[in-house]
Amino acid sequence: MTRGAAPTLALERALWSSGRHLVVGMDEVGRGAWAGPLSVGAVVLPTDRRVRGIRDSKLLDEARREQLYGRIVRWCVAWSVGHVTNSECDEWGMAEALRVAARRAIAGLGVEPDRILLDGSVDFVGGGRTTTVVKGDMTCLSIATASVLAKVTRDRMMRAVAASCPDFAFESNKGYPSPVHREALRRLGPTPWHRRSWSFMDDLPGHTRYRPGEPTLFDVG
């Protein structure tokens, strides 16, 4: 069920009026997961058409996000999702991983942004053309749209690897900590898709946390 007030195009319209025609909304998903990639969505919205029902991806259930996905990709002028693998997160740390995922997302658009609207208060894009928007995924339509595309894309990736490690229930928890996920880690140790630099590794008997600079063993995709 859709919840919350609808995000608006107020920021985008102000930028369009000032001559910045290619406005990109961006949002990340997967930062707090224990397994799987970090993903950043980027979208350019049209000025003359709308898709109803878009909200911050966290306010939509999985079925509604999947339903919106096809409509959104046909609606956007351009869209992309940039990924950083779990092993790249281990090697670079989360701050650099966010920057790289954002660069990959922007490169995938195939257009050069005039302005970037980024969810949150931290500018991990840089370049002097970014506006950070606190709670932007709830108030700004292009950011909310990016959040849905990033979430659906990453969720599909996690469902695709779930069959190879069924005890972890990645199809439902998407790599985030859950009781089933925690118990499987305790019994079986990490999968090839886990971020081995995270502190949960310290609590697993027989396993040590990855330290940056060590050889990277695993990758996604």
Sequence and secondary structure as in RCSB ss.txt:
>XXXX:A:sequence
MTRGAAPTLALERALWSSGRHLVVGMDEVGRGAWAGPLSVGAVVLPTDRRVRGIRDSKLLDEARREQLYGRIVRW
CVAWSVGHVTNSECDEWGMAEALRVAARRAIAGLGVEPDRILLDGSVDFVGGGRTTTVVKGDMTCLSIATASVLA
KVTRDRMMRAVAASCPDFAFESNKGYPSPVHREALRRLGPTPWHRRSWSFMDDLPGHTRYRPGEPTLFDVG
>XXXX:A:secstr
   S   BSHHHHHHHHTT   EEEEEEE TT SBS EEEEEEE  SS   TT   GGGS HHHHHHHHHHHHHH
 SEEEEEEE HHHHHHH HHHHHHHHHHHHHHHH S  SEEEEESS  SS TT EEEETTHHHHBHHHHHHHHHH
HHHHHHHHHHHHTTSGGG HHHHTTS  HHHHHHHHHH   TTB TTSGGGGGSTT     TTS       
